[in-house]
Amino acid sequence: NIRNALKNGVSSFIFAFCALLVHSIFIMITSSRYNNLFAGTFDENIGQKVNKFRFRRLSLNEVLVASNCNIGGPATAAAFAGNVSKNYNLVVGATLWGTVGYAIGTSAGVMLTNFLNRML
């Protein structure tokens, strides 16, 4: 029924847009904080940047692929990584971590369903 689809579709679209907006803002803020905090500081004594935690900086492509992996899963993240970055190590990582996310999310969903069924 088109009337029901238009009536409920608008609220679903607004919810999805808000969730994606909050996710995008959170990812961009935390990735910039990560790069500032862990990926090196400027040492006045030697006049260069030192990486005291031994972490490397995250590129924008890596952050976008990780975000896509969280939202769309391994298939869309792998396609996005191959298309955007041309770094095939990123494609493998996106596929692997997207699959791990599916496994964790499915297990958590089944456990939550069982818990809620017992409560009712």
C-alpha positions as a Markdown table, in Angstrom:
| # | Residue | x | y | z |
|---|---|---|---|---|
| 1 | Asn | 0.0 | 0.0 | 0.0 |
| 2 | Ile | 1.6 | 3.2 | -1.1 |
| 3 | Arg | -0.2 | 5.4 | 1.5 |
| 4 | Asn | 1.2 | 3.4 | 4.3 |
| 5 | Ala | 4.7 | 3.4 | 2.7 |
| 6 | Leu | 4.6 | 7.1 | 2.4 |
| 7 | Lys | 3.2 | 7.6 | 5.9 |
| 8 | Asn | 5.8 | 5.3 | 7.6 |
| 9 | Gly | 8.6 | 5.8 | 5.2 |
| 10 | Val | 9.2 | 9.5 | 6.0 |
| 11 | Ser | 9.8 | 8.7 | 9.7 |
| 12 | Ser | 12.0 | 5.8 | 8.9 |
| 13 | Phe | 14.1 | 8.0 | 6.5 |
| 14 | Ile | 14.4 | 10.7 | 9.2 |
| 15 | Phe | 15.5 | 8.1 | 11.8 |
| 16 | Ala | 18.1 | 6.6 | 9.4 |
| 17 | Phe | 19.4 | 10.1 | 8.4 |
| 18 | Cys | 19.8 | 11.1 | 12.1 |
| 19 | Ala | 21.6 | 7.8 | 13.0 |
| 20 | Leu | 23.9 | 8.2 | 10.0 |
| 21 | Leu | 24.6 | 11.9 | 10.9 |
| 22 | Val | 25.4 | 11.1 | 14.5 |
| 23 | His | 27.6 | 8.2 | 13.4 |
| 24 | Ser | 29.5 | 10.4 | 10.9 |
| 25 | Ile | 30.1 | 13.2 | 13.5 |
| 26 | Phe | 31.2 | 10.7 | 16.1 |
| 27 | Ile | 33.6 | 9.0 | 13.7 |
| 28 | Met | 35.2 | 12.2 | 12.5 |
| 29 | Ile | 35.6 | 13.6 | 16.0 |
| 30 | Thr | 37.1 | 10.5 | 17.5 |
| 31 | Ser | 39.4 | 9.8 | 14.5 |
| 32 | Ser | 40.8 | 13.4 | 14.7 |
| 33 | Arg | 41.3 | 13.0 | 18.4 |
| 34 | Tyr | 43.1 | 9.7 | 17.9 |
| 35 | Asn | 45.4 | 11.3 | 15.4 |
| 36 | Asn | 46.2 | 14.2 | 17.7 |
| 37 | Leu | 46.5 | 12.0 | 20.9 |
| 38 | Phe | 48.3 | 8.8 | 19.8 |
| 39 | Ala | 49.9 | 9.4 | 16.5 |
| 40 | Gly | 52.7 | 11.7 | 17.6 |
| 41 | Thr | 53.6 | 14.9 | 19.4 |
| 42 | Phe | 56.1 | 17.6 | 18.7 |
| 43 | Asp | 59.3 | 17.4 | 20.8 |
| 44 | Glu | 60.9 | 20.8 | 21.3 |
| 45 | Asn | 64.3 | 19.4 | 22.3 |
| 46 | Ile | 65.0 | 17.6 | 19.0 |
| 47 | Gly | 62.8 | 19.8 | 16.8 |
| 48 | Gln | 60.7 | 17.0 | 15.2 |
| 49 | Lys | 57.6 | 15.0 | 15.8 |
| 50 | Val | 58.0 | 11.8 | 17.8 |
| 51 | Asn | 55.6 | 8.9 | 18.0 |
| 52 | Lys | 55.8 | 7.9 | 21.6 |
| 53 | Phe | 52.9 | 5.4 | 21.5 |
| 54 | Arg | 54.1 | 3.7 | 18.2 |
| 55 | Phe | 50.7 | 4.1 | 16.6 |
| 56 | Arg | 50.4 | 5.5 | 13.1 |
| 57 | Arg | 48.1 | 8.2 | 11.8 |
| 58 | Leu | 44.8 | 7.2 | 10.3 |
| 59 | Ser | 44.1 | 8.4 | 6.8 |
| 60 | Leu | 40.7 | 9.7 | 5.8 |
| 61 | Asn | 40.2 | 6.6 | 3.5 |
| 62 | Glu | 40.8 | 4.3 | 6.4 |
| 63 | Val | 38.3 | 6.1 | 8.6 |
| 64 | Leu | 35.7 | 6.1 | 5.8 |
| 65 | Val | 36.1 | 2.4 | 5.1 |
| 66 | Ala | 35.8 | 1.6 | 8.8 |
| 67 | Ser | 32.7 | 3.6 | 9.0 |
| 68 | Asn | 31.2 | 1.9 | 6.0 |
| 69 | Cys | 32.2 | -1.4 | 7.5 |
| 70 | Asn | 30.2 | -0.6 | 10.6 |
| 71 | Ile | 27.1 | 0.5 | 8.7 |
| 72 | Gly | 27.0 | -1.5 | 5.6 |
| 73 | Gly | 28.9 | -4.7 | 6.4 |
| 74 | Pro | 31.7 | -6.5 | 4.6 |
| 75 | Ala | 30.4 | -6.4 | 1.1 |
| 76 | Thr | 29.8 | -2.7 | 0.8 |
| 77 | Ala | 33.0 | -1.9 | 2.7 |
| 78 | Ala | 35.1 | -4.1 | 0.4 |
| 79 | Ala | 33.6 | -2.5 | -2.7 |
| 80 | Phe | 34.1 | 0.9 | -1.2 |
| 81 | Ala | 37.7 | 0.2 | -0.2 |
| 82 | Gly | 38.6 | -1.1 | -3.6 |
| 83 | Asn | 37.0 | 1.8 | -5.4 |
| 84 | Val | 38.2 | 4.6 | -3.2 |
| 85 | Ser | 41.7 | 3.7 | -2.0 |
| 86 | Lys | 43.0 | 1.2 | -4.5 |
| 87 | Asn | 44.7 | -0.4 | -1.4 |
| 88 | Tyr | 43.8 | -4.1 | -1.5 |
| 89 | Asn | 45.1 | -4.6 | 2.0 |
| 90 | Leu | 42.3 | -2.3 | 3.1 |
| 91 | Val | 39.8 | -4.5 | 1.1 |
| 92 | Val | 40.9 | -7.6 | 3.0 |
| 93 | Gly | 40.7 | -5.8 | 6.3 |
| 94 | Ala | 37.2 | -4.4 | 5.6 |
| 95 | Thr | 36.0 | -7.8 | 4.6 |
| 96 | Leu | 37.5 | -9.5 | 7.7 |
| 97 | Trp | 36.3 | -6.9 | 10.2 |
| 98 | Gly | 32.8 | -6.6 | 8.6 |
| 99 | Thr | 32.4 | -10.4 | 9.0 |
| 100 | Val | 33.6 | -10.2 | 12.6 |
| 101 | Gly | 31.0 | -7.5 | 13.2 |
| 102 | Tyr | 28.3 | -9.7 | 11.7 |
| 103 | Ala | 29.3 | -12.6 | 14.0 |
| 104 | Ile | 29.4 | -10.4 | 17.1 |
| 105 | Gly | 26.1 | -8.6 | 16.2 |
| 106 | Thr | 24.3 | -11.8 | 15.4 |
| 107 | Ser | 25.4 | -13.4 | 18.6 |
| 108 | Ala | 24.5 | -10.4 | 20.7 |
| 109 | Gly | 21.1 | -10.2 | 19.0 |
| 110 | Val | 20.3 | -13.9 | 19.7 |
| 111 | Met | 21.4 | -13.5 | 23.3 |
| 112 | Leu | 19.3 | -10.4 | 23.8 |
| 113 | Thr | 16.3 | -12.1 | 22.2 |
| 114 | Asn | 16.6 | -15.1 | 24.5 |
| 115 | Phe | 17.0 | -12.8 | 27.5 |
| 116 | Leu | 13.9 | -10.8 | 26.6 |
| 117 | Asn | 11.9 | -13.9 | 25.9 |
| 118 | Arg | 12.7 | -15.2 | 29.4 |
| 119 | Met | 11.8 | -11.9 | 31.0 |
| 120 | Leu | 8.3 | -11.9 | 29.4 |
